[in-house]
Amino acid sequence: MNSKTIIGLEIHVELATNTKMFCSCKNEFGAVPNTNVCPICLGHPGALPVMNKKAVELALRAGLAFNCDIANNQKMDRKKYFYPDLTKGYQITQYDKPYATNGYIELSSGKKVGLIEIHMEEDTGKSNHDEEGRTLMDYNRAGVPLIEIVTKPDIESPDEARDFVETLASTLRFLEVSDCIMAQGSMRVDVNINMQDTDTGNKTNIAEIKNMNSIKAIEQALDFEVKRHTELLEKGEMGTKETRRWDDEKLETIHMRDKEVGNDYRFSVDGDIPEIYLEDEYINNIRENLPELPAKKQSRYITEYEMTEYDASLLANDRELAELFEKTNDIVNDPKISANWILTELSRRLNETEQSPSTMNLSVDNFAKLIKLAKEDKINNNVAKKLLREIYESNENPEKLAEERNLLQISDSGFLEEVVDEVLSENPESIEDIKNGKDRAFGFLVGQAMKKTKGKGNPVEITNLLKEKIGE
């Protein structure tokens, strides 16, 4: 049997605003339950919502970055249903006129996955279940601004789904639209999957897996569903149209409910929120101020700086690291050395201190000065690494420290030649050993020269002088 996997995703992303979508309550994760609330987000009668301009701007950034058509006319609708997490008895969303349509996201393979739409809406409250079986409601999340991204059923494998979500998340983080931390609920993914027997044309019914909270879970759930739907096709069965959930312990999807009929949400225009008209000038201004996106930046690093794909990806997909790299390289003027120091020694410091380039004490200027000291052989790499550990916290000038502590390497060729001559005259047997093919003797001579310079001799200069005098 020949088959085709058909996958579509619906992804909710919380926007990184300071306040909620329609009120001035804080938009923050982890606050004491029900402290970031007010009459508007609690749905009190007579409370009037006011649109968050920053949320609209962030939503537009995402739509433009994902190659969407942006509508000038914006309206908000009421999606009516009754559930404890919905304070008003309806959710404010965009129903038939989403702000962005017909976009796409390009995967690492070059394949383009189409987007049906992206629309703006508000988040709901959160249900917390305690050990006594009670459900407690926290409305801090109610009213937090969201965008919902709906793909076309263009994804054909769990690998492609993972690639899509990773590309989406890294781009949104780069745009500072959202932190996309799935463990905190700022990005939530619903997966729709079915399969087609390409020999007969038969299709299984669509299964929806709700609220996936990690990329690993998405991939595992889809792997499970591919096997389940394949077995259905092999038996000549179509299955039922249903909603399922992923069980992390059993590593399988579990049936929740059938979806025989669609929900009647009784959509209507929200009369409390006036229609918004976005001028072309406003939209174009946001478009022109978008940063270079990760995929393009990665490609540029590979071609312009001859970086490996791996190093280019690490830098290009982290906005702060990319900015640090480019500022550092402007001073050092050596992209490979700059990238290596950032991705090894500096990243180690950042990880140990749980900091980012924007929160560390070390300035770009002093970091670049340290790299130049090592690059120009004014200090050796071991000394440079030790100095980095110190200036990472103090942000002292490494040039000044190296000079004060007498750490600068001696590169004076005349002085080093005298040292090398002295070493060679003291160790004639080592010269014979080298000529007889005993390579270790050469390392011994380098060590003797370094010892005479108290470790400050330039090892490259010493090595070259020894080779010249002994003969290659």
C-alpha positions, 0 to 999 in steps of 0.5 A, a space after each residue: 500500500 502506498 500512502 500519504 500523510 496529511 498534517 495541518 497545525 493550529 498554533 496559538 502564540 501569546 504576544 510579548 506585550 506588557 499589558 493584556 489585549 483590551 485592558 491595562 492589566 499586566 501580561 506576565 507569567 507566574 504571578 499570584 493567581 487572580 492578581 492581574 485582573 480587572 473588571 474588563 478582563 473579568 467580564 463585568 457588565 458595562 466594562 469596555 475593552 480598548 485595543 492594545 496598539 502594541 499587540 496589533 504591531 506584534 501581530 503584523 510583524 508575524 504576518 509580514 515575516 510569514 509573507 502574508 497579505 495584510 488586510 487594512 480593515 480590522 474587526 473583532 468578533 465574539 465567539 460564544 460558548 460557556 466554560 469556566 475559563 471564559 469570563 464573559 461567556 464569549 471570546 473576542 477573536 477574528 472570525 471571517 476577516 482575519 488580519 493576515 492570509 495566504 502566507 507561507 513558512 519555508 522549511 529548512 528543506 526549502 519546502 514552503 508550508 502554506 498558511 491559511 490565515 493568522 488572526 488576533 484574539 484574546 486568551 482564556 483563563 486557566 483551570 488548575 486541578 488540585 489533589 482533592 479533585 477541585 478545579 480552581 480558576 486563575 484569570 491572570 491569563 484571561 485577556 492576554 493577546 494571542 495570534 492563532 496561526 492556521 496552516 494548510 494541510 501541506 505537512 507530510 511527516 512528523 519531521 516536517 511538523 517539527 521543522 515547521 514549529 521550530 522555524 516558526 518559534 525561532 522566527 517569532 522569538 527573533 522578531 520579539 513577538 513572543 518568547 514561545 516557551 511551550 512549557 509556560 503555555 505561551 505557544 500551544 499547538 493543535 495537530 490535525 492528521 489523517 492519511 490517504 491510500 494513494 492507490 485507492 484514494 481512500 482517506 482516514 477521518 481527521 484526528 485532532 490532538 489538542 494542546 501539545 506542550 512540547 516539540 518532542 510531544 508533537 513529534 511523538 504524537 504524530 509518529 503514533 498517529 501515523 502508525 494508527 492511521 496506517 493500520 486503519 487503512 490496511 484494514 480498510 477502515 476510516 476511523 472516526 472524526 475525533 479529538 484525542 490527547 497525548 499521554 506522555 507516560 503511555 506515549 500514545 494518543 487517547 480518545 477524548 470525544 467524537 466530532 460528529 457535528 461542528 460547534 455552533 459558536 454563534 459568531 457576531 461582531 463585537 459592538 464594543 470594539 470599533 472597526 480599525 483601519 490600518 493605513 498602508 503607511 503604517 503597515 509598510 513602516 512595520 515591514 521596513 523595520 523588520 530585522 533580517 530573519 534567521 534563515 536569511 541571516 544563516 545563509 549570509 553567514 555561510 556565504 559571506 563568512 564561510 561559516 559551517 552550517 551548524 555555527 551559522 544556525 546557532 548564531 542566526 537563530 538567536 537574536 542576541 547572539 547574532 547582534 553580539 557576533 556582528 558587533 564583535 566582528 566589526 571590531 575584531 574583523 575576523 568572523 571565524 575567530 569571533 564566532 568561535 569565542 562566542 559559541 565556546 568560551 562566552 556561551 559557557 559563561 552565559 550558561 553557567 550564570 544563566 544570563 544572556 548577552 543583554 544581561 551580562 556585565 561584559 561589554 562588547 568592546 572589552 570582549 572584542 579587545 580580549 579576542 584581539 589580544 589572543 588573535 594577535 598573539 599578545 597573550 596565549 589562549 590559556 591566559 585569554 580564557 582565564 582573563 575572560 572568566 575574570 572580566 566577564 564579571 568585572 568588565 575590566 579592560 583586558 589590555 590594561 589587566 594583561 599589561 599590569 600583570 605582565 601577561 603580554 607575550 614576548 614577540 621580539 624576534 631578536 630576544 627570542 632568537 637569543 633564547 633559541 640559540 641558548 636552548 640549542 647550544 644546551 641541548 645538542 642531543 635533542 637536535 640529533 634526536 629530531 634529525 633521527 625522526 624523534 618528534 618529541 624532542 622538538 616539543 622539549 626544545 619549545 618547552 625549554 624556550 618557553 621556560 626561559 621566557 617564563 611562559 611569556 615567549 610567543 610560541 609561534 615565533 619560537 617554533 618558527 625560529 627552531 625550525 629555521 635553525 634546525 632545518 625543517 
